[in-house]
Amino acid sequence: MAKIMVSPGKYVQGKNVLDELGEHIGELGDNILAVCDPFIRKKMSADIEQGLSGKQFSLVEFGGECSHSEIERLKKEARREKSDVIAGFGGGKTLDAVKAAAYYLEIPVVIFPTIAATDAPCSALSVIYTEDGVFEEYLFLSSNPELVIVDTGIIAEAPVEFLVSGMGDALATYFEAEACSGTRKENIAGGTQTSAALSLARLCYQLLLDYGLSAKKAVEVNAVTEAVEKIVEANTLLSGLGFESGGLAAAHSIHNGLTVLEETHDKFHGEKVAFATIVQLILEDRDPAETQEVVTFCKEIGLPTSLDEMGIVDPDEDEIMQVAEASCAEGETIHNMPFEVEPNMLKDAILAADNF
């Protein structure tokens, strides 16, 4: 199987880069459909209009759910406006809907995340939900976004919990990529792992350890420092490249399993992934010092390290077995681990991680 690595066509990051949006869109197109979630439209519409000066554009509001009906609505808007580029401004569901609409329309897509809470902006993937917000399917896209532009000034104005969640999501990147490095299972890009992907995943982890706490402290006062720049890059670019081209393993499957318990539904994606990463390390029987390093990092920046901190108070073994069975379902990425993982084995790892 061929080694494959994918990435966005262009990645731009820095304070006030929104002002340069039209310049970076360049020759991608001249007529842009700009899709904003309601909060971002209210707060940033004037800034977006200024960033797109020199381009023809239409500003529309995202409907709130990345559903097939919302994607169809955005496609109709783009056709009506004769748009040759579609741009998304906001959080994950807005960006996923925009990526999907551009995919079906076969036009370029520009992604402008306003939080650094996940590694989704750079990926060729959209998560589709029903109109009621129930997960429906993954839509695998034919290419990554043509342009991802991240204004760290805007990221620093968002609640710090989003940045911390992004660090939780990014925390799994290296450990999952390393687990996949020996199995040579197919990655999301459709091939096996390159050395570059594993190296970028390792760099992602090192930046989290070195700059995570400093970045959190800076964003608490809405400041943009070099530490913030490094962590935004780790959360958005490095983690995105790492998971898509390096591979996913146990941590994200355990995240999915945790969602069967209603108590976890108000937790951010990255919070669940962080605890799931600790479970993966226990499952692998990693050096306790390495596991302690991860736990210490999580405690330092405020990520959960126990079931109680995940909202799961006094769980019984049956509940944890439900999580384990869901995590080990057919098709889950836990089967990319270099050894067979069975539900009983995973249940014990979850309980051990909780008590570490």
C-alpha positions as CSV (number, residue, x, y, z in Angstrom):
1,M,0.0,0.0,0.0
2,A,1.3,3.5,-0.9
3,K,2.2,6.0,1.8
4,I,-0.1,9.0,1.5
5,M,-0.1,12.4,3.3
6,V,-2.6,15.1,2.7
7,S,-2.9,18.7,3.7
8,P,-4.8,21.9,3.0
9,G,-3.6,23.8,-0.1
10,K,-2.6,26.8,2.0
11,Y,-2.5,27.5,5.7
12,V,-2.3,31.1,7.0
13,Q,-2.1,32.0,10.7
14,G,-1.5,35.2,12.7
15,K,-3.0,38.1,14.5
16,N,-5.3,40.3,12.3
17,V,-4.9,38.0,9.2
18,L,-8.7,38.5,8.6
19,D,-7.7,41.9,7.1
20,E,-5.8,40.0,4.4
21,L,-8.6,37.5,3.6
22,G,-9.3,38.7,0.0
23,E,-5.6,38.8,-0.8
24,H,-5.1,35.1,0.4
25,I,-8.2,34.0,-1.5
26,G,-6.5,35.4,-4.5
27,E,-7.3,33.5,-7.7
28,L,-9.5,30.9,-6.0
29,G,-12.5,33.0,-7.1
30,D,-14.0,36.4,-7.2
31,N,-17.6,35.8,-6.0
32,I,-17.7,34.4,-2.5
33,L,-20.6,33.0,-0.5
34,A,-19.6,33.7,3.2
35,V,-21.4,31.5,5.7
36,C,-21.3,32.6,9.3
37,D,-22.8,31.1,12.4
38,P,-25.2,33.6,14.0
39,F,-22.9,34.8,16.8
40,I,-20.0,35.4,14.4
41,R,-22.2,37.2,11.9
42,K,-23.4,39.5,14.7
43,K,-19.9,40.1,16.0
44,M,-17.7,40.1,12.9
45,S,-19.8,40.9,9.8
46,A,-18.2,44.3,9.4
47,D,-14.7,42.8,9.8
48,I,-15.5,40.1,7.3
49,E,-16.8,42.6,4.8
50,Q,-13.6,44.6,5.1
51,G,-11.5,41.5,4.7
52,L,-13.4,40.7,1.5
53,S,-13.1,44.2,0.1
54,G,-12.3,43.9,-3.6
55,K,-14.2,40.7,-3.9
56,Q,-17.9,40.2,-4.7
57,F,-19.6,38.4,-1.8
58,S,-22.8,37.5,-0.2
59,L,-23.1,37.0,3.6
60,V,-25.5,34.3,4.8
61,E,-26.2,32.8,8.2
62,F,-25.6,29.2,9.1
63,G,-28.7,27.3,10.1
64,G,-27.2,25.7,13.2
65,E,-26.9,22.0,12.2
66,C,-24.6,20.3,9.7
67,S,-27.5,18.3,8.2
68,H,-28.2,17.3,4.6
69,S,-31.0,19.8,4.4
70,E,-28.7,22.6,5.6
71,I,-26.1,21.6,3.1
72,E,-28.7,21.6,0.3
73,R,-29.8,25.1,1.4
74,L,-26.2,26.4,1.2
75,K,-25.8,24.8,-2.2
76,K,-28.9,26.7,-3.4
77,E,-27.7,29.9,-2.0
78,A,-24.3,29.5,-3.8
79,R,-26.0,28.7,-7.1
80,R,-28.4,31.7,-6.7
81,E,-25.5,34.0,-6.0
82,K,-23.4,32.4,-8.8
83,S,-20.6,32.0,-6.2
84,D,-17.4,30.4,-7.3
85,V,-16.0,30.1,-3.7
86,I,-17.7,29.2,-0.5
87,A,-16.1,30.4,2.9
88,G,-17.1,29.3,6.4
89,F,-16.7,31.4,9.5
90,G,-17.3,29.9,12.9
91,G,-17.1,26.6,14.8
92,G,-17.0,23.0,13.7
93,K,-20.5,22.4,12.4
94,T,-20.5,25.6,10.3
95,L,-17.2,24.6,8.8
96,D,-18.3,21.0,8.1
97,A,-21.4,22.2,6.4
98,V,-19.5,24.6,4.2
99,K,-16.9,21.9,3.3
100,A,-19.7,19.5,2.3
101,A,-21.5,22.1,0.2
102,A,-18.3,23.0,-1.6
103,Y,-17.6,19.3,-2.2
104,Y,-21.0,18.8,-3.9
105,L,-20.7,22.0,-5.9
106,E,-17.1,21.2,-6.9
107,I,-15.9,24.7,-6.0
108,P,-13.0,25.8,-3.7
109,V,-13.6,26.2,0.0
110,V,-12.1,28.6,2.5
111,I,-12.1,27.7,6.2
112,F,-11.9,30.4,8.9
113,P,-12.2,28.8,12.4
114,T,-13.1,31.3,15.1
115,I,-12.1,28.8,17.9
116,A,-9.1,26.4,18.2
117,A,-11.2,23.6,19.9
118,T,-10.6,20.7,17.5
119,D,-8.3,19.6,14.6
120,A,-11.1,19.5,12.1
121,P,-10.5,22.7,10.0
122,C,-7.7,21.3,7.9
123,S,-9.4,17.9,7.2
124,A,-11.2,16.4,4.2
125,L,-14.0,15.2,6.4
126,S,-17.5,16.5,7.4
127,V,-19.6,15.0,10.2
128,I,-23.2,15.0,9.2
129,Y,-26.1,15.1,11.7
130,T,-29.9,14.9,11.4
131,E,-31.8,18.1,11.8
132,D,-32.3,17.1,15.5
133,G,-28.6,16.9,16.0
134,V,-28.2,13.1,16.1
135,F,-25.1,11.8,14.4
136,E,-25.9,10.4,10.9
137,E,-22.7,9.7,9.0
138,Y,-19.1,10.8,8.1
139,L,-18.7,12.4,4.7
140,F,-15.2,11.8,3.3
141,L,-14.4,14.6,0.9
142,S,-12.2,14.3,-2.2
143,S,-9.7,16.9,-1.1
144,N,-8.7,19.1,1.9
145,P,-9.7,22.8,2.0
146,E,-7.9,25.0,-0.5
147,L,-7.3,27.7,2.2
148,V,-7.4,27.6,6.0
149,I,-6.9,31.0,7.6
150,V,-6.7,31.4,11.4
151,D,-6.7,34.8,13.0
152,T,-5.1,34.3,16.4
153,G,-6.5,37.6,17.6
154,I,-10.0,36.2,17.2
155,I,-9.0,32.8,18.7
156,A,-7.6,34.7,21.8
157,E,-10.9,36.5,22.3
158,A,-12.9,33.2,22.6
159,P,-13.4,31.5,26.0
160,V,-10.2,29.8,27.1
161,E,-12.1,26.5,27.5
162,F,-12.1,26.1,23.7
163,L,-8.3,26.4,23.5
164,V,-8.0,23.9,26.3
165,S,-10.4,21.5,24.6
166,G,-8.3,21.8,21.4
167,M,-5.2,20.8,23.4
168,G,-7.1,17.7,24.7
169,D,-7.9,16.7,21.1
170,A,-4.3,17.3,20.0
171,L,-2.9,15.4,22.9
172,A,-4.0,12.1,21.3
173,T,-2.4,12.8,18.0
174,Y,1.1,11.5,18.7
175,F,0.1,8.5,20.7
176,E,-2.4,7.4,18.1
177,A,0.0,8.0,15.2
178,E,2.7,6.0,17.0
179,A,0.4,3.1,17.6
180,C,-0.5,3.1,13.9
181,S,3.2,3.3,12.8
182,G,3.8,-0.4,13.2
183,T,0.4,-1.7,11.9
184,R,0.4,-0.1,8.5
185,K,-3.3,0.1,8.6
186,E,-5.0,2.4,6.1
187,N,-5.2,6.0,7.3
188,I,-8.0,8.5,6.5
189,A,-6.0,9.7,3.5
190,G,-6.3,6.2,2.0
191,G,-2.7,5.0,2.4
192,T,-0.1,4.2,5.0
193,Q,1.7,6.6,7.3
194,T,4.6,8.7,6.1
195,S,7.6,9.5,8.3
196,A,6.6,13.2,8.0
197,A,3.2,12.6,9.5
198,L,4.6,10.8,12.5
199,S,7.2,13.6,13.0
200,L,4.6,16.3,12.9
201,A,2.5,14.4,15.4
202,R,5.5,14.2,17.7
203,L,6.1,17.9,17.3
204,C,2.4,18.5,18.2
205,Y,2.9,16.7,21.5
206,Q,6.1,18.5,22.3
207,L,4.6,21.9,21.7
208,L,1.7,21.1,24.0
209,L,4.1,20.2,26.8
210,D,6.3,23.2,26.3
211,Y,3.8,25.9,25.7
212,G,0.3,24.7,26.7
213,L,0.1,26.3,30.1
214,S,1.7,29.6,28.9
215,A,-0.8,29.8,26.1
216,K,-3.7,29.2,28.4
217,K,-2.6,31.9,30.8
218,A,-2.3,34.4,27.9
219,V,-5.7,33.6,26.4
220,E,-7.3,34.1,29.9
221,V,-6.5,37.8,29.4
222,N,-7.2,37.7,25.6
223,A,-3.5,38.1,24.8
224,V,-1.7,36.8,21.7
225,T,1.8,35.6,22.5
226,E,4.2,33.3,20.7
227,A,3.1,30.5,23.0
228,V,-0.5,31.1,21.8
229,E,0.7,31.0,18.2
230,K,2.4,27.7,18.8
231,I,-0.6,26.1,20.5
232,V,-3.0,27.3,17.9
233,E,-0.8,25.7,15.3
234,A,-0.6,22.5,17.3
235,N,-4.3,22.3,17.8
236,T,-5.3,23.2,14.3
237,L,-2.6,22.3,11.8
238,L,-0.3,19.8,13.3
239,S,-3.0,17.7,15.0
240,G,-5.1,17.9,11.8
241,L,-2.2,16.6,9.6
242,G,-1.3,14.1,12.3
243,F,-4.7,12.5,12.7
244,E,-5.5,12.4,9.0
245,S,-2.2,11.2,7.7
246,G,-0.7,9.6,10.8
247,G,-3.8,7.6,11.8
248,L,-6.3,7.2,14.6
249,A,-6.2,4.4,17.2
250,A,-7.7,3.7,20.6
251,A,-8.2,7.2,22.0
252,H,-10.8,8.4,19.5
253,S,-12.6,5.1,19.7
254,I,-12.8,5.4,23.5
255,H,-14.1,9.0,23.1
256,N,-16.9,7.5,20.9
257,G,-17.6,4.9,23.5
258,L,-17.8,7.5,26.3
259,T,-20.6,9.2,24.5
260,V,-23.0,6.3,25.3
261,L,-23.1,7.7,28.8
262,E,-25.4,10.7,29.0
263,E,-23.2,12.3,31.7
264,T,-20.5,13.0,29.2
265,H,-22.7,14.9,26.7
266,D,-22.0,18.3,28.1
267,K,-18.2,17.7,27.9
268,F,-16.2,19.1,25.0
269,H,-14.8,16.6,22.4
270,G,-11.2,17.4,23.5
271,E,-12.0,16.8,27.1
272,K,-13.3,13.2,26.4
273,V,-10.3,12.6,24.1
274,A,-7.8,13.7,26.8
275,F,-9.1,11.1,29.3
276,A,-9.3,8.5,26.5
277,T,-5.6,9.2,25.8
278,I,-4.7,8.3,29.3
279,V,-6.8,5.1,28.9
280,Q,-4.8,4.2,25.7
281,L,-1.5,4.7,27.5
282,I,-2.7,2.3,30.3
283,L,-3.9,-0.1,27.6
284,E,-0.5,-0.1,26.0
285,D,1.3,-0.5,29.3
286,R,3.4,2.6,28.6
287,D,6.2,3.6,30.9
288,P,4.4,5.0,34.0
289,A,6.6,8.1,33.9
290,E,5.3,8.8,30.4
291,T,1.7,8.3,31.5
292,Q,2.3,10.5,34.6
293,E,3.7,13.2,32.2
294,V,0.4,13.2,30.3
295,V,-1.7,13.2,33.5
296,T,0.3,16.1,34.9
297,F,-0.1,18.1,31.7
298,C,-3.9,17.5,31.8
299,K,-4.1,18.6,35.5
300,E,-2.0,21.7,34.8
301,I,-4.2,23.1,32.0
302,G,-7.6,21.8,33.3
303,L,-8.4,18.7,31.3
304,P,-10.1,15.7,33.0
305,T,-8.0,12.8,34.3
306,S,-10.8,10.7,35.9
307,L,-14.3,9.5,35.3
308,D,-15.5,11.8,38.1
309,E,-14.1,14.8,36.3
310,M,-15.9,13.5,33.2
311,G,-19.2,13.7,35.1
312,I,-19.4,10.0,35.6
313,V,-19.8,9.7,39.3
314,D,-19.8,6.3,41.0
315,P,-20.0,4.3,37.8
316,D,-20.8,0.6,38.0
317,E,-18.9,-2.0,36.0
318,D,-21.9,-2.5,33.7
319,E,-21.7,1.2,32.6
320,I,-18.0,1.0,31.9
321,M,-18.6,-2.3,30.0
322,Q,-21.0,-0.4,27.8
323,V,-18.3,2.2,27.0
324,A,-15.8,-0.6,26.3
325,E,-18.2,-2.5,24.0
326,A,-19.1,0.7,22.0
327,S,-15.4,1.6,21.8
328,C,-14.6,-1.9,20.3
329,A,-17.4,-1.9,17.8
330,E,-16.7,-3.1,14.3
331,G,-15.1,-0.3,12.2
332,E,-13.8,1.6,15.2
333,T,-10.2,2.8,15.0
334,I,-9.2,1.0,18.2
335,H,-8.6,-2.0,15.8
336,N,-5.6,0.0,14.4
337,M,-3.8,-0.8,17.7
338,P,-0.8,-3.2,17.3
339,F,-2.6,-5.8,19.4
340,E,-6.2,-7.1,19.6
341,V,-8.3,-5.1,22.1
342,E,-11.3,-6.8,23.6
343,P,-14.1,-5.1,25.7
344,N,-13.1,-6.8,29.0
345,M,-9.5,-5.7,28.5
346,L,-10.6,-2.1,27.7
347,K,-13.0,-2.0,30.7
348,D,-10.1,-2.8,33.0
349,A,-7.9,-0.1,31.4
350,I,-10.6,2.5,31.8
351,L,-11.0,1.6,35.5
352,A,-7.2,1.6,36.0
353,A,-6.8,5.0,34.2
354,D,-9.5,6.4,36.4
355,N,-7.5,5.4,39.5
356,F,-4.1,6.3,38.2
